[in-house]
Amino acid sequence: MSVEFDFSGDVVLVTGVGGALGSAIAEAYLETGATVCGADLVGPDSDDFLLDDPDRIDFYQGDFTEESTVESTIEEIVDTHGGLDYLANVAGTWRGGDPIHETDVDTFDFLFDVNLKTMFLASKHALPHLRDSEGAIVSVSARSSLEGGEGDGIYRATKAGVRILTETIAEENLGTVRANAVMPSVIDTPMNREMMSGSDFSKWVDPKDIAAVFLFLCSEASSVTSGAAVPVYGEA
């Protein structure tokens, strides 16, 4: 069964748009007719920027751990396009390998900045505009956020924080802005393949499949869903 979504006339902001998941989500929204605005720390000239033909989106390069950058970017998007309908909080990364007593505080600060602070700041400054449009926020948590584990406890804590902030935003904006999260297991990305080269990639989740869940969570089909953390585990 095929499912089609139509976001023609709507404006979406995708953070981390140059990454494997962010680019797949941007592509998915483009296919629905949406105006896609993308933000990332790295620009299209970087080898790490994976979105094909970035000219199709309205791109903003900047550090979304800096509040002034987030605020000015969102204001410019609203001024340029007349509003904002959806926010896709995708910016994030993984670090791990050490137990807590051997983890450097710089790793703690880095992960909380990239995974949680960006989600907080983008949501904070998007919310006034999303209230006007009665829009939606979808953020990326993780399956591993549901429990502790060896070697990547800081990462898990940041992704648990994404879930809790999602629930809070949903509660504070009942009937106006819907907020949900997705919880991937291992995403099939070039970086993950390089780090876990001996794994069975067929069990990992394709970014395109996660992107489809993003579309659903912004669509009228999920109009009664807010505050949820949706598993997107694939076969992992």
C-alpha positions as CSV (number, residue, x, y, z in Angstrom):
1,M,0.0,0.0,0.0
2,S,1.4,3.4,-1.0
3,V,0.8,6.5,1.1
4,E,1.0,10.0,-0.2
5,F,1.3,13.3,1.7
6,D,0.7,16.8,0.4
7,F,2.5,19.7,2.2
8,S,2.2,22.1,-0.6
9,G,2.3,25.7,0.7
10,D,3.8,24.6,4.0
11,V,7.2,25.6,5.4
12,V,9.4,23.2,7.3
13,L,12.8,23.7,9.0
14,V,15.1,20.7,9.1
15,T,18.1,21.0,11.4
16,G,21.1,18.9,10.7
17,V,19.9,18.9,7.1
18,G,23.3,17.9,5.6
19,G,23.5,14.6,7.5
20,A,22.3,11.2,6.3
21,L,19.0,11.4,8.2
22,G,18.5,15.2,7.8
23,S,19.0,15.0,4.0
24,A,16.5,12.1,3.7
25,I,13.9,14.0,5.7
26,A,14.5,17.1,3.5
27,E,14.1,15.0,0.4
28,A,10.8,13.5,1.7
29,Y,9.3,17.0,2.4
30,L,10.4,18.3,-1.0
31,E,8.6,15.4,-2.6
32,T,5.4,16.5,-0.9
33,G,5.6,20.0,-2.3
34,A,6.7,21.7,0.9
35,T,9.1,24.6,1.1
36,V,12.1,23.2,2.9
37,C,14.5,25.3,4.9
38,G,17.6,23.6,6.2
39,A,20.2,24.5,8.8
40,D,23.5,22.8,9.5
41,L,26.9,23.6,10.9
42,V,28.6,22.5,7.7
43,G,27.9,23.8,4.3
44,P,27.2,22.2,0.9
45,D,30.9,22.3,0.0
46,S,31.8,19.9,2.7
47,D,32.3,16.2,2.0
48,D,30.1,15.6,5.1
49,F,27.1,17.4,3.4
50,L,25.0,14.6,2.0
51,L,22.0,16.4,0.5
52,D,22.0,16.2,-3.3
53,D,21.4,19.5,-5.1
54,P,21.1,21.7,-2.0
55,D,19.9,24.6,-4.2
56,R,16.4,23.0,-3.9
57,I,16.2,24.1,-0.3
58,D,16.6,27.5,1.5
59,F,19.9,26.7,3.4
60,Y,21.2,28.5,6.5
61,Q,24.6,27.6,7.8
62,G,25.2,28.2,11.4
63,D,25.8,26.8,14.9
64,F,22.5,25.9,16.4
65,T,24.0,25.6,19.9
66,E,24.2,29.4,19.8
67,E,20.8,31.0,20.7
68,S,21.4,34.2,18.7
69,T,22.0,32.1,15.6
70,V,18.9,30.0,16.1
71,E,16.7,33.1,16.8
72,S,18.0,35.0,13.8
73,T,17.7,32.0,11.5
74,I,14.1,31.3,12.4
75,E,13.1,35.0,12.2
76,E,14.7,35.2,8.7
77,I,12.8,32.1,7.6
78,V,9.5,33.5,8.9
79,D,10.2,36.9,7.2
80,T,11.2,35.3,3.9
81,H,8.4,32.6,3.7
82,G,5.6,34.2,5.7
83,G,5.6,31.7,8.5
84,L,6.7,28.3,9.8
85,D,4.6,25.1,9.9
86,Y,6.9,22.3,11.0
87,L,10.1,21.9,12.8
88,A,12.2,18.7,12.3
89,N,14.9,18.5,15.0
90,V,17.4,16.2,13.5
91,A,20.8,17.7,14.4
92,G,22.7,15.3,16.6
93,T,25.5,12.8,16.8
94,W,26.9,9.8,18.8
95,R,29.9,9.5,21.0
96,G,30.8,6.7,23.3
97,G,33.2,3.9,24.2
98,D,34.2,4.9,27.7
99,P,32.5,4.2,31.1
100,I,31.3,7.2,33.0
101,H,34.4,7.4,35.3
102,E,36.6,7.6,32.2
103,T,34.4,10.0,30.2
104,D,35.9,13.5,29.6
105,V,33.7,16.4,30.6
106,D,34.2,17.8,27.1
107,T,32.4,14.8,25.7
108,F,29.5,15.5,28.1
109,D,29.3,19.1,27.1
110,F,29.6,18.3,23.4
111,L,26.8,15.7,23.4
112,F,24.4,17.8,25.5
113,D,25.0,20.8,23.2
114,V,24.6,19.0,19.9
115,N,21.8,16.5,20.9
116,L,19.7,18.4,23.4
117,K,20.5,22.1,23.4
118,T,19.9,22.4,19.6
119,M,16.5,20.7,20.0
120,F,15.7,23.0,22.9
121,L,16.7,26.2,21.2
122,A,15.1,25.4,17.9
123,S,11.9,24.5,19.6
124,K,11.9,27.5,21.9
125,H,12.2,30.0,19.0
126,A,10.0,28.1,16.6
127,L,7.1,27.7,19.0
128,P,5.6,31.2,18.7
129,H,5.4,30.8,15.0
130,L,4.2,27.2,15.2
131,R,1.4,28.3,17.5
132,D,0.3,30.8,14.8
133,S,0.2,28.0,12.1
134,E,-1.0,25.2,14.5
135,G,2.0,23.2,13.3
136,A,4.1,20.4,14.7
137,I,7.5,19.5,16.0
138,V,9.2,16.1,15.4
139,S,12.5,15.4,17.1
140,V,15.0,12.5,17.1
141,S,15.4,10.6,20.3
142,A,16.8,7.0,20.3
143,R,15.8,3.5,21.3
144,S,18.8,3.5,23.7
145,S,17.3,6.4,25.6
146,L,14.9,3.9,27.3
147,E,17.6,2.4,29.5
148,G,21.2,2.8,30.6
149,G,24.0,0.9,28.9
150,E,27.7,0.5,29.0
151,G,29.9,2.9,27.2
152,D,27.5,5.5,25.9
153,G,25.6,6.7,29.0
154,I,26.0,10.4,28.1
155,Y,24.5,9.9,24.6
156,R,21.6,7.9,26.1
157,A,20.9,10.7,28.6
158,T,20.8,13.3,25.9
159,K,18.3,11.3,23.9
160,A,16.2,10.7,27.0
161,G,16.2,14.5,27.5
162,V,14.8,14.9,24.0
163,R,11.9,12.6,24.9
164,I,11.2,14.5,28.1
165,L,11.3,17.9,26.4
166,T,9.0,16.5,23.7
167,E,6.5,15.5,26.3
168,T,6.8,18.9,28.0
169,I,6.3,20.8,24.8
170,A,3.2,18.7,23.9
171,E,1.7,19.3,27.4
172,E,2.4,23.0,27.3
173,N,0.8,23.4,23.8
174,L,-2.2,21.1,23.9
175,G,-4.6,21.9,21.1
176,T,-2.1,24.2,19.4
177,V,1.2,22.6,18.5
178,R,1.8,18.9,18.4
179,A,5.2,17.6,19.5
180,N,6.4,14.0,18.9
181,A,9.7,12.2,18.8
182,V,11.0,9.2,16.9
183,M,13.3,6.5,18.5
184,P,15.5,4.9,15.9
185,S,17.7,1.9,16.7
186,V,20.8,1.9,14.4
187,I,20.3,4.1,11.4
188,D,21.9,2.9,8.1
189,T,24.3,5.8,7.5
190,P,27.8,5.9,6.0
191,M,29.3,6.8,9.4
192,N,27.6,3.9,11.2
193,R,28.7,1.5,8.5
194,E,32.3,2.7,9.0
195,M,32.2,2.4,12.8
196,M,30.4,-1.0,12.8
197,S,31.7,-2.5,9.6
198,G,31.1,-6.1,10.7
199,S,27.4,-5.6,11.4
200,D,24.4,-6.9,9.4
201,F,23.4,-3.7,7.7
202,S,20.1,-5.2,6.5
203,K,18.7,-5.1,10.0
204,W,19.4,-1.3,10.3
205,V,16.8,1.4,9.6
206,D,16.9,3.2,6.3
207,P,16.8,7.0,6.8
208,K,14.0,7.1,4.1
209,D,11.8,5.0,6.3
210,I,12.3,7.3,9.3
211,A,11.6,10.3,7.0
212,A,8.2,8.7,6.2
213,V,7.3,8.6,9.9
214,F,8.2,12.3,10.1
215,L,5.7,13.1,7.4
216,F,3.1,11.1,9.1
217,L,3.6,12.8,12.4
218,C,3.2,16.2,10.7
219,S,0.1,15.2,8.8
220,E,-3.6,15.2,9.6
221,A,-3.4,11.5,9.9
222,S,-1.7,11.9,13.3
223,S,-3.9,14.9,14.4
224,V,-4.6,13.1,17.7
225,T,-1.0,12.2,18.4
226,S,1.2,14.4,20.6
227,G,3.7,13.7,23.3
228,A,4.6,10.3,21.8
229,A,8.0,8.6,21.3
230,V,7.5,6.4,18.2
231,P,9.7,3.3,17.8
232,V,11.4,3.2,14.4
233,Y,13.5,0.1,15.1
234,G,13.4,-1.8,11.8
235,E,14.7,-5.3,12.4
236,A,17.3,-4.3,14.9
